[in-house]
Every structure is written in C-alpha cells, then in structure tokens.
Amino acid sequence: MNYFETQIARLSRIIKKINENPDTSRLSSNKVYYELELDLVKTQWEAWRKGKPFAYVSPHSGHGIARALGFQWLFPNSSANRAWKQGPRYFDELRVAGFPDRCCDTTIIGAALCINGELPPPSFIIGHGGCEIGMEEFNSLAHWFHVPIFYLDCTLAGDENGITYLADQFRELIAMAEHKVQGIKYDEEKLIEMHEIERLAQVYYKDIYELRKRSPCPLAGRDAFRNPRRMAEYPDQRKALEYIRIWHDELMERAENGIGAVAEEKLRFLWVTSGPIYANPFAYLEKRGVTVPIMFIGGIGPFYGSSSGHIGDDTEYGRKLSPLEEEARRMNRATWVGLSSRWVNGALQTCRDLRIDGIVNFRQMGCTQTLGIGKLLEERAERELGIPTLQIDGRNISTEMYDEAEFNGRLDAFVDMCMASKGVSG
Ligand code: SF4
C-alpha cells in the first residue's frame, strides 16, 4: 500500500472506533478533525491517480500559492509524521539509497516516502529557508526527480522590507511555475477566497489562544501537540472552518465549566521544537498536575496567538496588503526563519502570555535549526522570566534513543524542581 492507502485505512479505522465507542475523555470535535484528514488524503490520492501535477511545499509557505496555481500541494514532512509507525522500514530504505539517517527524522522520512514511491513525485518544489535540513531535503528531492525548485528567501528581521521583497519573489515563482509546468496558471481569485476563510478561522484561533490561558487549561497536551493546519491545506475549507468553530465552542464550554486535562493544575509547561510521536509524555505530566497548553514550533504564537498581523489587518504595516503580500506577511511572521532572536522572542512571549512555569525543549537529533539556540532560550528564560528549561535529547519518529523510564524520570525530576521553586506540592 502507498502512503495514501495506508492513511485512508488508518483514519477510517479511527473514525469507526470513535463512532462505535467514543472516548469521553477526548474532545468530541476530534472526530471532525479525523474526517478532514481523511478528506485530505483521499483528495491527494485521487489527484495522483488522475495525474494532476503536485507541488511540494514547506510549512508556512506555498499551500495557498500552489493551489492558486492549480497544483495539488504536498508537504512530505507532515506525511512523515503521520507514517511514524513504519519508521524503522523507512530508515532501512534510506540507508540502502545512500541517504544519511542521522538528520531530523521528519525531514529524512519525508524524503524516504518520496523516493520510494509511496508519495507522488513533484512537478515543482517551493522551498524556504525556515529549516536548514528541510532546505537540504528539498534540494535533494529536486535533484532526485529532476524538477524545478524555487527558494523563497526570507529577510532576517521579518520587517516591512520583507513584505515587498517576498511579494516580488512570489511573482517570480508564479512566472517560473507557469513557464516550466504545463497547464499551470495562477488564479488570484482562488487565493483571495482562501484568505477570506483563513481570516475567519484566525478569529477563532485568537480566541482559542485566550482559552489556553485558563486554568485548568481546557486543552490536553496530546491535543496541543498537534498544531492546526492552515485552512488552505484542506480541500473543503468551509468544512475546515466549521471544524475550528466546533473545536473552539467545545473548548469554550470546557473552560466555562472548569474542565481541563487535570482536575487541579499545578504547573504549566511550554513544549518546544518537537516530541516523541510514538509516546504520550503529556499524559504522564498530567498525572502530576502539569498541563502543556501549547506546542511551540515556528510561528505558533504569531499565527495562532493574540498578536496583531492577521489576514486583512491594515494596522501592522499601516496599509492594506495585496493577496501576495498577505502570503508574504505570513512568512514574515515565521519565527523559524531569520535571526535566532525571532524564535527565542516568540517562545518567551508565549511563556508570558500563557503564564508558563517551565520549558521542555525536545532536542530533536539533527535539528541544526534549534540545537544551538535552545541554549539561548534557556538562558533568556531563566534571566528574563525566572523559569527553568529541561533540555532533553530525542528523535521524534525513531525510537532508538527512547527509554520510557529514563525519559519520564527526567520529566519527573524537572517537575519536582519546578514545584519546589513555585512552592506547590504534588
Ligand atoms: S525539527 Fe528542526 S530539522 Fe526537523 S523539521 Fe523541525 S526545524 Fe527542521
């Protein structure tokens, strides 16, 4: 079975199980989430069978542009995270093909799924410099499949200059794709439609961010670990928007009734970078009264947080942005790219907003993006907020470095330390 067939079977099984025997401790809106995921993989599988051209895209960039150009989008790395159960097999295949097996799992398994034919080959690749290993991955795939690649270069500071600089690059990208890939034609009306749905979704996201501040946090760590997709990623964006509304309403109801992942919240942690997909450390923390209201990766604060700069906001740059500039705004706010201070500042601001007591930085093996700046985050969090950071090494798909007792033991010791410094018992 290819990736899509496997995922269709997996998601159908999950939905059947929820229908027949719902777990009342989980959010009921999760069912709509799985239905949306099923729609997505079915659409991608159908597009492949019909020979529709695929564009590989990166996080935060490209989904809307790819769709407005008439591509079916695909982000191999998010597929990799969903195919984690087959992880060991993919590592073996990579070794045979001569690829390194010590890069970040998500990127390398993403590449494996493409080169072994479980995912459709690309006709075009849109990359950006948010993740260095991801850049190498996309470069390798462009060479492997002999297809054109366009790299979006983000500014270091993410300021006003970045808007025009990036919008100009989007125009170049469009011209290149139209020229190089048969049948591709940019339709700006499609992009405007997608932005309108995203604008409406952001109103809910903003509110959900406020709900994450409530104590006890109404969101379980396991659900917070799954960052929301962009609306432009789903084939049926109206249904996706409806899911966000249902999710929001359910969280609101839980918050109003004081229902959370824990009965009594003693500590709140920010989980950073990545985490073991094959395990559930959040449930372990919750047993000790610790919630994880949010998973901080790249642009989580700016995209889903309460800061300004959402689609249609004309205050951030003092003017209304064009559709391509709106795409640029989104990339401009990705804290992964540019100077490390953007990422660290974003994480610290999220700590302030959500009254975080401690940070768990999962030091993903091979993540050149964060292995160094995780230390900067630790130092600044200690100095500016007085909160400690646990640096814990691991791989998010491969279990080779994972020892459950040791991992949870380190979490336990960190919880003890944070409780002692906060003066709570548990
Ligand atoms: S964990 Fe690091 S290397 Fe892996 S995808 Fe994220 S930023 Fe890139």
Residues whose N, C-alpha, C, O or C-beta is under 5 A from the ligand:
A	BS01	SF4	C104 T106 C131 I133 G134 T273 S274 Q364 G366 C367 T368 Q369
